[in-house]
Amino acid sequence: MPTFSCKVRDSRGEAFIKELQGDSASEVRVRLREMGYMIVTPVVEKREGKSAAKQVEIPLLKKLNDMMAMSQKVKLTDLTIFSRQFATMINAGVAMVRALTILAQQTGNPRLAKILQQVQAKVEEGSALSDSLGKYPDVFDKLFVGMVRAGEAGGVLDEVLLRVAGFQESSARLQGQVKSALTYPVVVLVLAVLIFIGMLLFILPVFAKMFAGMDAKLPAYTQFLIDMSNTIASPVGAGMAAGVFSVGYAFRSYAKTDHGRHFLDGYMLKLPVFGPVTQKVAVARFTRTLGTLLRSGVPLLNALEIVRDSAGNMIISGAVEDIRQAVREGEGISKPLEKAEIFPPMVTQMISIGEETGAIDAMLEKVADFYDEEVEQAVKSLTSLLEPLMMVFIGLMVGSIIIGMYLPIFSIINTIK
């Protein structure tokens, strides 16, 4: 297929040379306009001439570029934009293969662009879109693939993609709220520890030399801090640091195992401050995911399987598996939910009403909206509680060093008097 090039301007007014492959110059012009570019110069076919050797990519360099592109992470925002744009094109009557080609060229994420090119090739060969997307589970999870498969079966792929985008936006907002609440205390804690160690290593030794020159007897607390400073600066301190890192690495490795994840997920739900927030996040994620799947036409058993695999919490996953087994045996959802202590009574009662009225998907989304607001309020309360606590903690860390440095000065002044 020949390659065409021309000078275009994007939505910000920046001009550059754009190259596209196509059957003719008119087809390329249409595609450029659909992509939102303003064509500045005529679209001409790129000829292979004497400089063709310059256009040939070195195989090793091309392979390296592909590896770098595939190593980049595809963010939730990238998938949300892709879902909305794909839904708009499908609704407008653009052929699926052509829509995938345009989206691959338009996305700003190199890895997603590469994957979409491969998906487009598979769809062009006759594979279903859901099967093609399922080849990349680290980018398109079971939830995404299952909803696309339901949209293909029901002939409402554009509507399903819009629901996927809405679900992803809700998930991103929920994750952002939780991360903002957890990031603040962690950053402050790390900074406080670094400030404490920095004062021990660089400021306290200066005072220690001054006190040694005065031949003054140091208070026990000041001597304790000086001994701590000398220990940290010695090879013993390096060994202690290595031990801390080793323990951290071992804990991280344990957290990746099934037993470790189950223990940590259960422990997080029982924490006095973070436990209620963790529970509300888990309930909001469960109800939002299940409601979105059911509204998109995914069968209940398949939806529960997807929710189980994408719950993000081993305790929730175990409870959903129990619910799935009960549904397989002919029971409803509400009774098994009551047996799982993780779900509040309001959730089970609302779902029970949804089963009775035949609108369980709508009821699940209402519960999800309610718990999203609950999480937002809980995060605000948690942040307002942690801010003064963190300030007090930093004050205690820094104040302990300052007190240790000035206690000998007070002793010396009393001796002189």
N, C-alpha and C positions, 0 to 999 in steps of 0.2 A: 504494500500500500504506500503510495507516495506521501511525502511530507511537505506541508505548505507552511509558509511563514509570512508574517506581516507585523507592522508596528501597531500596538494597541494602547489604550489607556484604561486603567481600572477605575473603580468607584471613587478612589481618592485623587484621581487626576494624574497619577504617575504613569509615564510612558515607558514601554519596553518592548522588546521583540518577543513574540509568542509563536511557537511552533506546534502544529497539530498534524496528525495523520488523517487522511480522508480520501474518499474516492474522487472528489472534485473540489475546485476552489469555492464553488457556490455552497457546497455542503459545509465546508470549513467556516465560511462566513456566517452561516446560520448557527452553527454550534458556538462560535465566539460570541454572537449576540445573546444566545441563551445563557451563556456563562456570565453575562453582565459586562462584557468588554465593549469599548467603543473603538471601531476599526479606524486607524489613522491613514495607513498606506494600503495599496492594493494587495490582495492575497495572491502570492505567487508560489509556484512549486519550487522547492529547494533542489537545485541541480547538483549532481556529483561531478566535480571537476578535478583540477589538479590539486586542490586543497582537500580532497576527500580523505587523504591519510590523516589529516588533522582531526577529522570528524569521527574516526574510528577509535572507540574507547579501548584502552588496554584491558584485557580480560581480568587481570588481577585487581586493577583499580575498580572496575565495575563490580566485581564480586565483593570488594571491601565496602563499596558504597551500599550495596544491597544488604550486607550484614549490619552496617550501621543503621540503615533505615529500619530493618526488622527488629533491632534491639531497642528502638524507641518505644516508650509506653504510649498506648492509646488511652487518653483520658475519657472520663464520662461525658465531658462537654463535647468532645469530638464525635462521640457516638450519638449524642442528642442532636447536634447539627446535621449529621448524616441522616438520621431517621426523619427529621422534619423535611429536609430538602428532597430526600428520596420519595417521601409521601406526596409532596407537592408535584413532583414530576410524574409519578404514577397517576395521580388524580387528573393531571393535565393531558394524559394520553400519550406521554413519551414512552417509547418502547423500553423494556427493562434493561436490555443490553446497552442501549444508548445512554440511559440514565446512569447506569453504573460507570460507563466510560467517562461521562461528564463529571461525576462526583469524584472519581479517582484523580482526575486532572485538577479539580478545584480544591480538594481538601488540603489543609496546610500541614497535615501530619504525614511524613514520608512512609511510615509503616502502614498506616491505614490506606494510603494511596496504593501501595504495593499489594496489599491484601485484596483491595477492591478490584484491581486489575486481574488478579488470579481468580476471584469470584466471577468476574465478568466472562473470563475465558471458559470457566466451567459451565456457566449458564448458557453460553453460546453453543457449547457442545451438547446441550440437552439436559443438564442436571437441574434439579429443582433449586430454587434460591435458598431455601432452608437447609437443604443438604450441603450446599456449597458453603454457606456461612458456618455450618456445624464443623467444618474442617479446621476452624480456628477458634477452639474453645477458650483460649486465653484472651480473646478480644470479644467474641460474640458468645456469651454464656448460654446455658440451657434455657433461661428465661427468654432471652432475645430470640433464640432459634425456635423455641416452642410457640411463641406468639406469631412469628413469621409463618410457621407451618400452618397454624390455625387460620391466619389471614389468607394464605394461598388456597386452603381447602374451602373457605367460605367466600372467596372472591372479593374480600374486603381488605386487601393488603394495605391500601393507603390509610384506611381508618385504623388498622392495627398499628401501623408504623407511627401514627400520631399518638396513639395510646402509649406506645413504647417511649416516645420522646417525653410525654408528660410524666410517665413513671420515672424515667431517668432524671428529669429535672427535680422531681420531689425527692428522689434518693440523694441527689447531689446536695440539695438544700439541707436535708437531714444530716448527712455526713459532715457538711460544713459546720453546722451548729455544734455537733458533738466534738469535732476536732478543735474548734475554737475554745470550747470549755476545757478540754484536756491539754491543749498545747500551752496555755498560759501558765498553769502551775508547774508543768515540767520545765519550761524555759526559765522561770524564776528560780526554781530549785537548783537547776544546773548553774545558773549565774551566781547564786548565793554560795554554792560549794566552791566554784572557781575563785570568787572574791576571797573567801576564807583561806583557801590554799595559797593564793597569791600573797595575802598579807602575812601568812606564816613563813613563806619562803623569802620574801623580799623586804618587808618592812620590819618585822619582828627581829631579824638578825641585826639590823642597824642599832636598835635599842639594846639588844643583848651585848653588843660590843661596847656601847657607851656605859652600861651598868658594870661590865667587867672592868673597865678602866677606873671606875669609882671604887672598886673593891667593896661593893655594897652587897649585903645579904638579901637575896631576892625572896619575895613571898612565894609560898608553895604553888599558888596558881600560876604565877608568871614563870616559875621554873618548869612547871608542867608543860606550858605552851612552848617554851624554848626547847625542851627535850623532844616535843612533838615535831617542831620545825627541823631539828637536827636529824630526826629519824626519817622524815619525808625526803630530805635532801640527800640522804645516804643511800647506798645500794639496797638497804632493807626497804626503803620507801619504794624503789623501783620494783622490788619483788612483790610488795603489797599491791602496787598498781596492777602488775601482771596477774596477780591472783584475783583481783576484782574483775578484770576483763575476762579472765577464764571462767569465773562464776557466771558473769553476764552472758558469755557465749554458750555455756552449758544450759543456762536457764532458757535462752532463746531457742536452742535446739530441742529442749524438752517441750517448749510451748508449741512446737510444730508437730509433735506426735499427737495421735488421737487421745491418748490418756491425758497428756498435758493440756490439750485444748479443752477437754471435758472438765478437768479440774479447774482451770482458770476461768472458763465461762461460768461455771457454777459459783466460783468464789466471787466473781465480779457482780453477780446478781445479789449476793448477800452483803456487799459492802454497805456501811451505814449511809454514806453520802452519795456515792456513785451508783449503788445498786438500783435505786428507783429509776434513775435516768436510764441505766442499761436496760431495765425491764421495759420501760416505755418505748425505747428505740426498737427493741426486739418485737414488741407487739405491733408497733406501727409498720415495721418492715413486713411482718407476716401478713397482716390484713391487707396492706397495699399490694403486695405481690400476688396474693391469692385472688383478691378482687379484680385486679387488672387481667389476670389470666382467664378467669371465668367469664368476664365481660368480653374478652377477645374470642371466646368460643373454644377454649382449650378444655377437654374433658376433665372432670373432677379428679380422677385418680392420677392422670398425667400432671395436672396442676399441682396436686399435693406433692408429687415426686419432685417437681421443679422447685417448689417452695422449700422442701426438705434440703435439697442440695445447695440452695442459695440463701439459706437462713442467716448464715454468718455467726451462728451460735450453736454449739453442740447440744445444749440442753433443749433449745427450741427444735433442732433437727430431730432429736429423739422423740419429742412430743408429737411432732408432725408425722413421724413414721408410725407411731401408735394410732394416730387419727386415720392415717391412710389404711392401715390394716383393718381398723374397725369399719371404715367405709367399704372396703373390699368385701367384708362379711355381711354388708347390708345395712349397717347403722348409718345415722346422720353424722354431722360434724359436731353439733353442740354437745352431745353427751360425752364423747371422748375428750372434748375441750375442758369440760368440767373436772375431769380426773387429773388433768395437767395443772399443777399448782401455779405455773408461770403465768397463766392467763387470768386476768381479773374477772370478777363475776359480771361486770358490765359487758365485757366482750362476749362471753358465752351467751348471755341473755339476748344481746343484739343479734348475734348470729342465729340463735334459736328462732327469733322473730323473723329473720330473713328467710329461714328454711320454711317456716309456716306460710309466709306470704309469697314465696317463690321469687324473691328479689334479694337473694343472698349476696350477689355481686355488689349491688348498690349499698347494702347495709355494711359490707366489708369496707367499702371506700369511705363511708361516713365515719366508721370507727377509726380508719387510718387518718382521716382529716382531724378528728378529735385528738388523737394521740400525737400527731405532728404539732398541734398547738400546745399540748401538754409538754412535749419535749422542749419546745421553744421557751416556754415559761420556766421549766425546770433548769434549763441551761442558763437563763438570765439570773435566776436565784442562786445557782451554784457559782456563777462568776462573781456576783456581788458578795457572796460569802467568802470566796477564796482570796479576793483582792486584799482585804485587810489582813487576813491570816498570813499571806505571803509577805506583806510588808513587815509584819511583826517578826516573821521568821528571819528575813534579811537583817532586820535591826538587831536581833539576838546574835546572829552569826558575826556581824561586824562589831557589835558592841562587846562581845566576849574578847575579841582581840584587843580592842582599845582599852578595856579595863585592865587586861593583863599587862599592857605596855605602861600604863600610868600608875598602877599600884606601887611599883618600886619608887617612882618619883615622890609619891606621897610619903612613903617610908623614909626616904632620904630627907625630905623637908622636916619631918617630925624629929629625926635624929639631930639635924642642925639646930633646931629650936632647943 
